Amino acid sequence: MSQFTLNLIVVGASFALYIGIAIWARAGTTSDFYTASRGVNPIVNGAATAADWMSAASFISMAGLIAFVGYGNSSFLMGWTGGYVLLALLLAPYLRKFGRFTVPEFIGDRFYSQGARIVAVICLLVISITYVIGQMTGAGVAFSRFLEVQNTTGLFIASAVVFIYAVLGGMKGITYTQLAQYCVLITAYTIPAVFISMQLTNNPLPPLGLFSTHAESGLPLLTKLDQVLMELGFHDYTGLHTTKLNMVLFTMSLMIGTAGLPHVIIRFFTVPKVADARKSAGWALIFIALLYLTAPAVGAMAKLNIITTIYPDGTAAEPIRYDERPDWMRSWEQTGLLAFEDKNNDGRIQYYNDRSEDFAAIAEARGWEGNEVVTFNQDILVLANPEIAQLPPWVLALIAAGGLAAALSTAAGLLLAISSAISHDLLKSVLMPKITDKQELMAARISMAFAIGLATYLGLNPPGFAAQVVALAFGLAAATLFPALMMGIFSKKMNTAGAVSGMLVGLIATVLYIFTYLGWFFIPGTNMLDNTPDNWLFGISPLSFGTIGAILNFATAYIVMKLTADPPEHIQELVESIRVPRGAAGAVDH
């Protein structure tokens, strides 16, 4: 059986499973569509949340970013996991106790204002649409290689599959589909990692293999990787190569951005009880840890495999001949995501840092005229990893299904958040309050279809790699929704004027800063926190500006609150009741 046929069977079977689940769990009411009727078991919800969370950025891009940059990009891991701790402790149980369907609905009711709800909808749409671009990009990358179609065709196929199970099932169908997708993606991610760890270190556990001895050289794996990189003029893998300010701000932006992502927050509206919201977050952290503990090992081991493929004798002196390149390189060249250029016409592939002054003299002495790996899309690394390590064909088919599961699971959650904001928070609550439950359900499905169409269109021309686009969404969530949610829960004095002003200032400041420096931001193959342009404000990267946007949001809201009237007494009592544990004196059950 050919690799293409095997890929087609495995991916097709996974798609059939997702659609079958959606038919079985079809939403019949708005409560089913928005919150799965609040009947999801915490363990199931934890796995679904993990799948919703572990997007194309986590599955496809993160290990690639770590592999090409090294230790500096560990901030992705720290920020994303830390955000779940914030979410579990500070937001999830209180939002569940409030008992609403969506994030804008909470903000509108808590700040007793339709204007606040509309501003929250705008913020949600900007965040979710930005985020979903990365998912569609990831789906296109996976399709283009494993099903041997163009990115455009792959996007259309992915959109059609999401359309069927998301529009049909709503939150109820998406929840159980995401449970299946988690099982697919975690299996697909860990099995190749176990094989590769065994090959390189004789240790079957990738997180431990990362710190084990490299079997061939006898050196610690990371020491060997540092050695081969520095021989080629690159900086060492384990060093920090960015400013500490940007790393701290970026990590914080990812952390509070995670806690403010609307498609993640709505998952905690689906459980029966407030206590289940905390349990769901705990289970989600466990499920997420299985992948996140593996990702650094995948990145480091893949980087070492790539270099030793190009330099099979273990030294930089004798690179591989272009006509002897392995099959995985030939396959990815056909997608346009990997490309070589023989700059000195010697028939070999030179891979080195041609910007390194220390290596320039060595390269000139060898007759090299520049790095000949002219294109290496970071998003392909996890998908190509099994091929690089020459693993069995069934592993390649599994990784294809896993990459698509990661992209589609998060895309479905984001599209549901967009659909809910339009149908429930705009139509039902503002523009057409008298529509029936049946009409609202139809509007939700129509808005979902519209959102899928928009996501497909934007996915055709994404502004950067999947993880980089996603990082923009985190900055926007950090600067807008997170402060509003925190102040809505923990400050009974925060009023409409303060909350709305803060969200608008956070949104406008972050969007302006990001797009002012967009040209500097998307530099393929580099650390987005590195190469700081002189004209950045205080040297702050656009990736890190979400933290500054959040500070501006909090400060603006506080100042405006002090200058305007207090919230009505019943709103202040409502805020107090949200924070009182159920069963305590004065507690109110929502």
N, C-alpha and C positions, 0 to 999 in steps of 0.2 A: 504494500500500500504506500502511495506517495505521501510526502509530508503535507502537501496541499490538501489531499483528500482527508488525511487524519485531522488536520486543523479544522477543516470544514465540518467534519462529523462532531468533534468535541465542542466547537463554538456553537454549531447548530443545535446540539443537544442542550447546551446551557440556555440558549435563547428559548427553546421550546419549554424548558422548565419554568423560566420566568413568566412566559405568557400563560402557561397552564395555571400557575399560582394566582395570577391576576384574575383569570376567569373564575377560579374557585373562590377567591376573596373579593369578588366584585362589590364595589361600594353602592349601597342602595339609598343612603341618606347623606345629608351634609356632614353629620357627625362621623359617619364611616369615612367620608372623603377627606375631612380635615384632621381627625384625631383617632381614627379606627375605633370609634365609640368608647375610647378610654378603657379598652379591655386587653391591652397587650401585657404579657408577662414580663417582669423586669429583666430576666435573662435574655429572652427573645429581643426585647427592646435594646438591651446592651449590645447584642450582636448586630442588630439592624443599625444602631447608632454608629457602631464601629465601621460598618460598610458605608454608611452615609458619609462618615468622616474621612475614611481612607480612600480618597479620590484618586484620579489619575495622577495628581501631584504626588501623593504618598507612594502609590504603587509604581508609577512609571518614572516620575521626574526626580524624586528626592534622592534616591541612591545615585543617580547620574550627577546631580549637583554636588553631592558629597564626594563622589569619585573624582570629579574634575577640579574641585577646589580644596577638598580635604577638611581638616578639623574646623575651619572657619564656618562651614555650613552646618555644623552641629546645632547651630541656633534654631534651625527648622525643627529639630527633634525636641529641644528644650521648650521652645515656645508653644508648639502644638500640644504637647502632653501637659505642660503646666496649665494651659487654658482649661483643660478638663477638670483640674482640681478646683480652679476658680468657679467653674460652672456648677460643679457638684456641691460646693460649699455655699456659694453666694447667690446663685440665681435659680437653679432648677427647682428646688423644693418650694420656693416662694412663688414662682411663676405658676407651678402646678396647683398650688393652693388657691391662687387667684381664680383659676378655672375658666380661662378663655381659650379660644381656638388659635389665635395668631399673636405675634409680637406687636404689630400695629394696634390690634384690639386692646391689648394690655395697656399700651402707652396712651391710646385715646381715652380709655376709661379711667386710668389712674390720674391722668392730667386733665380730666373732665373737659375734653376739647376735641372737636372734629378736626380742627386745624392741626393739632398735635398728631392725630392719627394719620392725616394726609402726609405730613412731613415724614413720619415713620415709614409710610408706604414708599415714598420717594427714595429714602435711604435704603430700604430693603431691596427695591428694584435695582438700584445702582450696584449694590453689593452682590446680589444674586446673579444679575446678568454678567457682571465682570467675572464672577467665579465660574459660571457655567461655560464660559469661553474655554477655560482650561480643560474642562472635562471633554468637550467636543473635540478639542485639539488632540487630547490623549487618545480618544476613540479613533480618530482619523489615522494617527501614527500606527496604532495596533492593527487596524484593518489593512493599511497600505502594505504592510510587510507580510502578515500571516495569511490573508485571503487574496493577496496579489491583486489588489485593486488600487485605484488612485485615492488619494486622501478625500477628494470630493465625494466619490462613490461611497467610501467608508462612512463618511459623515451622514449621508442620506440613509444608509442601512441602519446605523445606530439610532438615528432620529426615529425611524419607523418602529423599531423595537421598543424604544422608550414610549413612543406615542401609544402603542397598544396597551402596555401594562400599566402605565401611569394614568392615562385618561380613563381607562376602564376601572382600575382598582382604587385609585386615590391613595390616601394614607394607608388604608387597610391592605390593599394589594401591594403597595410599595414596601410596607413593613416586612411582610413574609417573603417578598422577592429579595429584599436586602439581606434577610437571614440566609437565604440560599446563596446570594452573591458573596456574602462574607466567607462562607464555607469554601466556595470556589476560589476566591482571591487569596485567602490565607494559605490554602493548600498549594496553589500555583506559585506563591512567593517563596514558601519555605522549602519545598522539595528541591528545587534547583540549588538553593543556598546550602542545603545539607550536602548535596553531591559535591559542590565546588569546595566547601570547607574540608571535606574528606580528601579531595584531590590535593589541595595545597598544604594542609596542616595535619591530616590524619585525625582531625577532631570533628565529630559529626554535629556538634552544636556551633552554629556560625558565630554567635556572640562570644563564645569562648575561643573559637578558632581565630578570631581577630587578634587575640592576644597570645596565640600559641606560636610555635616554631614553624617556620617555612620549611617544608619537608625536603626540598631540593638543596637549599643553601645552608640549612642548619641555623640560620639567623631568625630572630623574632620576625614575624610577618611584617609588622609595621616598619621595623628597621630596614628590612629588605626593600620595601616599597619606597621609603625615604631615599635609600641608596640609589635605586635605579632612576628615580625622578631627578635627583640632583646631578647624576651623570649626564642627563639630557638637558641641563640648564634650567629645569623647573625648580620652584621652591619646594622645600620638604613638605610632605603630606601632613605631618602631625603638628606643624607650627601654626600659630595664629597670624594670619596675614591681612588683617583689617584693623580699623581703629576700634578701641574698646567702647567708645561712645556709641558708634553705629551698631556694634554687636548687642550692646545692652538695650538700646532703643528698639532695634529690630526684634529681639527676643520678646520684649515687653509688648510690642505691637502684635506679634503673632499670638501671644498669650491672651491679652484682653480681646483681641479680634476673634479668637476661638470662642470665648465666652459670650460674644455678641453676635455670632452667626445665626441668622434666623432659621435656616434649614436644620441646624442642629438643635436649637432651642425647642422647636415645635415637636421634636421627638419626645420630649419630656411631658408634653400634654397628652400623650397616648396611654399612660399607665393609670391603673385604677386609683392609687392612693398617693399622697404626698411622700410617704416614706419610700414608695417604689421609685420615685424620681431620683432619690439619692442612690438607691440600689442599682438603678439603670446606669448611672454615671460610673459607679464602681465597676460593674461588669464591663462597660465599654472600655474603661482604662485597661482592664486585663486583656480584653480581646485586641485592643490597639497595640499593647505592649508586645504581643507575639510578632507583629510585623516591625515595630519600631526598634526592637532590640536586634533585629536581623539586618535592618537596612544599612547601618554603618559597615558591617562585615561584607555585605553584597557590594557596596561601593568600593571599598578598599581592594577586595579580591578581584573584582572586575577590572579595576585600573591596572593591577599587576598583570592580569591575564592579557590585557590589550597590549601592554608594552612588551611582554615576553613573546607575544605573537609576532610583533613587528621586528623584534630583535631576538630570534630564536636561540642564538649562541650565548645569550646572557650578557653581552656587552654592546655598547652603542656603536662599535666600529663596523659591524656588518649587518645592516638592515635587510629585511626580506625582499626578494625580487617581486616586482609588481605582478608578473605573470604566474607567480607561485603563491599568491595570496590565497587564504583559505576561502571556502565556500561561503561562510557567513558574511565576509566582506563583499563578495560578489552579489549576494542576495540583497544586502542593504544598499549597495550602490544603485540598484535598480529603482529604489524608492526615492532617490535624490537626497536622502538624509545622511548619507556618507559619501564622500568624494575625495579623490586623490588627484594630484597634479605633479607630473614628473618635471620638476623645474630645472634640473641639471642634466636631464636626458641620460641617466645612467641605468634606467630600468629598475631601480630600487625605490623603496618607500622610506624616505627620511622623516622621522617624527622627533621633533625637538623644539625647544623654546627659541625661536629665531629672534626674539626681542631681548634675550639675555646677553648682556655685555660680556659676562664671564665665559660664555660658551661660544661667542662669536668667532674667536680666533681658532678654536678647535674645528668648528663647522667650516670655516674658510679653508683651513688646511686640508680638509677632506673633500673639498670641492662641492660642498652643499650650498644651495642657494635659497634656502628657506624651508619652513615646515611644509611637507607635501601632503599632510592630512588636512586638506583645505576646508573640509566640512565634516563635522562629527556632531550631529544633533544629540544633545545630552539625554533627550527623552528616549532614545533607542536603547540605552545601555542595559536596563533590566530585561527588556524584551530580547535583546541579542545575547544576554549572558549565557543561557543554556547552549547556544550555538558556539559561542567562544570557547566554552569548556567541553564541547563535543559530547553533550549529553544525549540520551536516547530521543528518538522522534516524538514519543508520547509526552515527554517533558516540555518540548517546544509547543505542542498543541495545548497543553495545560496552561502554560504561561500566556498564550494568546487569549484563552478564555478568561484567565485571571485579570489581565490588563483591561479587557473589555468590561468585565464585571465591576472593576474599580471605577472606571469612568462612568458607566451607566448608572450605578447605584447612587453616586453623588449627584449626577445630573438629574435623576428622578426627584431626589429630595429638594434640590434647588428649584426645579420647575414647579413642584407642589407649593413651595413657599411663594413663588411668583404668582401662581394661579390663585392661591388663597388671598393674597393681598389685593388682587384685582377684583375677584368675585365677592369676597366676604367684606373686605375693608373699604373698598370703593363703591361697588354696586349696591350691596345689601345695606351697608351702614351709612352711606352718604348719598349716592345718586338715586337709588331705587329701593327705599326701605320697605316697600309694601310687597315686594316679590315673594312668592311662596318658596317653601323649602325645595320643591321639585324644580322650580325655575332657577333657584340659586345653584342647585347641583348641575344643571345644564350649563349655566354661565361659568361655573368652575371648570367644567370639561372643555368648553370653548376657549376659555382663557389659557388653559393648559396647552391646547393645540397651538394657539397663537404664540405662547412662550417657546414651545419646541421649534416652531418655524423661525423665530427670532434667534434662538440659540444656534440653530444650524447655519443661518446666514452669517452670524458673527464668527462661528467656528471655522468658516472657510478662509478667513483672513485674520488670524489671531495676532495680537501685538507682541507675542513672545513665547517662550517655553511655558509648558503647563504650570510648573511650580511658581514661575515668576509672575504669571498672570494671576494665579491664586493669591500670591502674596499681596497684590494690590487690593484684592477683596478683603483680606484680613485687616489691612490698614484702614480701609473705609469703615468696616464694622467696628474697629477699635475707636475710631474718631466720632462715630455717630450713635449707634444703638447701645453699645455697652455702657457709656456714661448715663444715658437716659434710663436704662433698666436699673442700674445701681442706685441712682438717685430716687427713682420711683419706688424702690423697695425700702431703702434705708434712710430716706429723708422725708419725713411727713410734711416738712415746710416747703419742699420744692413744688413750685407752681407751674402753671401752663407757660407763662412768658419765659421763665427761666429755662425750662426743658426745651421748648421750641427754639429759643435763641441759641442754646448750646448745640443742639443738633445741626442747625443751619451753619453756624460758624465752623463746627468740626467738619461737616461735609464740604463746604466751599473751600476752606483752607487746604484740606487734604487733596481734593480734586485738582485745585489750581497748582499746588506744589508738584503733585505727581506728573501732571501733563506739561508743566513748564519745563521739567527736566526729563521728559520721556525719552528724548534722543540719547541722553547719557545713560539712561537706565537699562535699556535692552541692548547689551553688548554680548553677542553670542560667545559662549565658551569662557566667560570670565565670572569672577565672584561679583555679585551685584552690590556687595558691601565694600568692595575694593575699588581701586582706581578712582578715588574721590576727585571730582572736578573742583577746580578752585572756586567756581561761582555758586556752589551749593551753599545754602544758608547754614553758616557755622559748620560746614562740612557734613551736614546730615543727608544721608541717602534718601531718595524717594521711598525706598522700601521701608525705611525706619520712621517715616513721618507720621504714621498712624498714632504713635505714642504722643507726639507733639499735638496732633489733632485732638486726641482725647483730653490732654491737659487744657487746651484752649476751650474745649466743650465744657469741662467741669468749671473752669474759671468764669466763663461767660455766664453759665447757668447760675452760679452762685451770686455773681454781681447783680444780674437782672432780678433774681429772687429777692435780694435785699432792697431793691428799689421799687418793688411792686407788692401787691396785696397778697396775704397768705391764702392758701387753698381753703375751700369751705371746710367746716368742721367735720362733716360726714366723710370727706376724703381723708382727712387726717386720721379719723378713727378707723377707716378702712385699711390704711397703711399699717397702723398699729396691729390690727387683727391679723394681717398677713404674717407678721413676724412672731406672733404668739403661737407656741406649739398647740396642736389640737388636743383638747382635753384639759388645758390649763384654764384657770379662772379668766373669764372674759374672752375666751377664744371664740372665733366665728368660723364656721365651716362653709367654704365656698364650693 
